[in-house]
Amino acid sequence: MAIGEKLRQVRKERQITLEEAESLTKIRRKYIAALENEQFQVLPDRVYARYFLVSYARFLNLKIVELVQKFDRIYPPDADDHTCIQKVTGTLAQPEERPGSSPYKHPAIARLAADRDMRLMAQIRKVMTQKRLHSS
């Protein structure tokens, strides 16, 4: 199944609107729609597209690694992905230092991400409970 198709299918199965997804993930609606339609050129840059994909997949509780691997095959990295570090530091980043390669290398970052995920899941449960109450 295609990346965008999977994202859209899971979002609709969970009865989450684009507006709710935007509010809960803090990713602009037009970028979520671009991910779901696989219009990655709408996103500001490949790095943002990949970050938004990871964040949105995490929000939907999907297998991130599989989606990112598919994304990397469809939209392969190029030299520009790691030259931004050279502009700032004066040295070219090695492949393992590329932005977005592994956001959880540092334990503090992993804890922050886990805390954020817990808050997002609590917000999702609250919205879903409210939807059920209103639809009853």
PADO-813196 format. One record per residue (C-alpha): x, y negated, z negated; residue in three letters. Coordinates in nm, 4 decimals, padded with zeros to 6 digits, always signed. Each point is the difference from the previous one (the first is absolute). Last residue first. Layout:
{node {X; Y; Z}; Ala}
...
END
This chain:
{node {-02.4707; -00.8898; -02.0745}; Ser}
{node {+00.2022; -00.1974; +00.2589}; Ser}
{node {+00.0895; -00.2738; -00.2498}; His}
{node {+00.1248; +00.2465; -00.2627}; Leu}
{node {+00.2002; +00.1976; +00.2559}; Arg}
{node {+00.1610; -00.3171; +00.1362}; Lys}
{node {+00.0871; -00.1172; -00.3523}; Gln}
{node {+00.1634; +00.3352; -00.0733}; Thr}
{node {+00.2001; -00.0217; +00.3264}; Met}
{node {+00.1157; -00.3515; -00.0853}; Val}
{node {+00.1087; +00.1035; -00.3512}; Lys}
{node {+00.1741; +00.3138; +00.1269}; Arg}
{node {+00.1863; -00.2094; +00.2586}; Ile}
{node {+00.1074; -00.2523; -00.2640}; Gln}
{node {+00.1267; +00.2806; -00.2260}; Ala}
{node {+00.1873; +00.1512; +00.2963}; Met}
{node {+00.1610; -00.3359; +00.0716}; Leu}
{node {+00.1072; -00.0430; -00.3631}; Arg}
{node {+00.1531; +00.3493; -00.0054}; Met}
{node {+00.1796; -00.0667; +00.3281}; Asp}
{node {+00.1435; -00.3235; -00.1389}; Arg}
{node {+00.1290; +00.1827; -00.3071}; Asp}
{node {+00.1545; +00.2710; +00.2199}; Ala}
{node {+00.1636; -00.2635; +00.2202}; Ala}
{node {+00.1417; -00.1802; -00.3038}; Leu}
{node {+00.1308; +00.3277; -00.1431}; Arg}
{node {+00.1650; +00.0943; +00.3314}; Ala}
{node {+00.1553; -00.3449; +00.0217}; Ile}
{node {+00.1465; +00.0392; -00.3494}; Ala}
{node {+00.1340; +00.3446; +00.0908}; Pro}
{node {+00.1992; -00.1358; +00.2973}; His}
{node {-00.0056; +00.2095; +00.3163}; Lys}
{node {-00.3765; -00.0444; +00.0420}; Tyr}
{node {-00.0233; -00.2286; +00.3044}; Pro}
{node {+00.1820; +00.2442; +00.2251}; Ser}
{node {+00.0765; -00.0958; +00.3611}; Ser}
{node {-00.2100; -00.3183; -00.0155}; Gly}
{node {+00.2896; -00.2359; +00.0601}; Pro}
{node {+00.3002; +00.1844; +00.1408}; Arg}
{node {+00.2579; +00.1029; -00.2572}; Glu}
{node {+00.0104; +00.3699; +00.1003}; Glu}
{node {+00.0678; -00.1048; +00.3608}; Pro}
{node {+00.2986; -00.2188; -00.0987}; Gln}
{node {-00.0703; -00.3692; -00.0154}; Ala}
{node {+00.2196; -00.2350; +00.2004}; Leu}
{node {+00.1938; -00.2452; -00.2112}; Thr}
{node {-00.0258; -00.3807; -00.0108}; Gly}
{node {-00.2391; +00.0150; -00.2935}; Thr}
{node {-00.3065; -00.1843; +00.1328}; Val}
{node {+00.0360; +00.0349; +00.3767}; Lys}
{node {+00.1457; +00.3503; -00.0375}; Gln}
{node {-00.3017; +00.1045; -00.2043}; Ile}
{node {-00.2277; -00.1094; +00.2864}; Cys}
{node {+00.2084; +00.2192; +00.2305}; Thr}
{node {-00.1665; +00.3096; -00.1440}; His}
{node {-00.3256; +00.0158; +00.1925}; Asp}
{node {+00.1412; -00.1885; +00.2985}; Asp}
{node {+00.1990; +00.3032; +00.1156}; Ala}
{node {-00.3144; +00.1933; +00.0831}; Asp}
{node {-00.2387; +00.2116; -00.2004}; Pro}
{node {-00.2356; +00.2270; +00.1912}; Pro}
{node {-00.3675; -00.0942; +00.0416}; Tyr}
{node {-00.1804; +00.3212; +00.0904}; Ile}
{node {+00.2543; +00.2351; -00.1586}; Arg}
{node {+00.0476; -00.2301; -00.3019}; Asp}
{node {-00.3787; -00.0227; -00.0441}; Phe}
{node {-00.0341; +00.3784; +00.0049}; Lys}
{node {+00.2743; +00.0275; -00.2638}; Gln}
{node {-00.1683; -00.2756; -00.2026}; Val}
{node {-00.3323; +00.1840; +00.0118}; Leu}
{node {+00.1519; +00.3301; -00.1094}; Glu}
{node {+00.1966; -00.1615; -00.2836}; Val}
{node {-00.3010; -00.1931; -00.1308}; Ile}
{node {-00.2297; +00.2933; -00.0649}; Lys}
{node {-00.3278; -00.1831; -00.0598}; Leu}
{node {-00.1412; -00.1513; -00.3208}; Asn}
{node {-00.1959; -00.2691; +00.1864}; Leu}
{node {+00.1898; -00.2744; -00.1885}; Phe}
{node {+00.3255; +00.1911; +00.0596}; Arg}
{node {-00.0795; +00.0099; +00.3725}; Ala}
{node {-00.0679; -00.3756; -00.0073}; Tyr}
{node {+00.3272; -00.0771; -00.1777}; Ser}
{node {+00.2059; +00.2303; +00.2253}; Val}
{node {-00.1633; -00.1342; +00.3174}; Leu}
{node {+00.0382; -00.3602; -00.1184}; Phe}
{node {+00.3715; +00.0608; -00.0627}; Tyr}
{node {+00.0464; +00.1630; +00.3414}; Arg}
{node {-00.1819; -00.2798; +00.1798}; Ala}
{node {+00.1906; -00.2603; -00.2009}; Tyr}
{node {+00.3359; +00.1523; +00.0982}; Val}
{node {-00.1172; +00.0300; +00.3607}; Arg}
{node {-00.0708; -00.3728; +00.0142}; Asp}
{node {-00.2880; -00.2499; -00.0260}; Pro}
{node {-00.2772; +00.2557; +00.0522}; Leu}
{node {-00.2079; -00.0322; +00.3181}; Val}
{node {+00.2624; +00.2091; +00.1877}; Gln}
{node {-00.0959; +00.2922; -00.2253}; Phe}
{node {-00.3339; +00.0371; +00.1746}; Gln}
{node {-00.0562; +00.3507; -00.1312}; Glu}
{node {-00.3743; -00.0681; -00.0269}; Asn}
{node {-00.0068; +00.0859; -00.3718}; Glu}
{node {+00.3266; -00.1865; -00.0540}; Leu}
{node {-00.1305; -00.3047; +00.1915}; Ala}
{node {-00.3225; +00.0098; -00.2019}; Ala}
{node {+00.2059; -00.0035; -00.3201}; Ile}
{node {+00.2017; -00.2895; +00.1424}; Tyr}
{node {-00.3141; -00.1981; +00.0891}; Lys}
{node {-00.1371; +00.0632; -00.3491}; Arg}
{node {+00.3026; -00.1563; -00.1688}; Arg}
{node {+00.1839; +00.2325; -00.2382}; Ile}
{node {-00.0653; -00.0884; -00.3666}; Lys}
{node {-00.0668; +00.3709; -00.0604}; Thr}
{node {-00.3214; -00.0349; -00.2025}; Leu}
{node {-00.1466; -00.3061; +00.1713}; Ser}
{node {+00.0939; +00.1116; +00.3502}; Glu}
{node {-00.1343; +00.3501; -00.0611}; Ala}
{node {-00.3232; -00.1491; -00.1318}; Glu}
{node {-00.0349; -00.2222; +00.3078}; Glu}
{node {+00.0807; +00.2885; +00.2337}; Leu}
{node {-00.2826; +00.1934; -00.1624}; Thr}
{node {+00.0566; +00.3032; -00.2194}; Ile}
{node {-00.2516; +00.2787; +00.0330}; Gln}
{node {+00.2489; +00.2679; -00.1079}; Arg}
{node {-00.0650; +00.1870; +00.3247}; Glu}
{node {+00.0349; -00.3325; +00.1835}; Lys}
{node {+00.3469; -00.0653; -00.1444}; Arg}
{node {+00.1057; +00.3598; +00.0667}; Val}
{node {-00.1123; -00.0137; +00.3644}; Gln}
{node {+00.1550; -00.3425; +00.0614}; Arg}
{node {+00.3422; +00.1041; -00.1318}; Leu}
{node {-00.0074; +00.3325; +00.1875}; Lys}
{node {-00.1019; -00.1672; +00.3288}; Glu}
{node {+00.2727; -00.2580; -00.0432}; Gly}
{node {+00.2698; +00.2621; -00.0464}; Ile}
{node {-00.1153; +00.2321; +00.2776}; Ala}
{node {-00.1228; +00.3488; -00.0838}; Met}
END
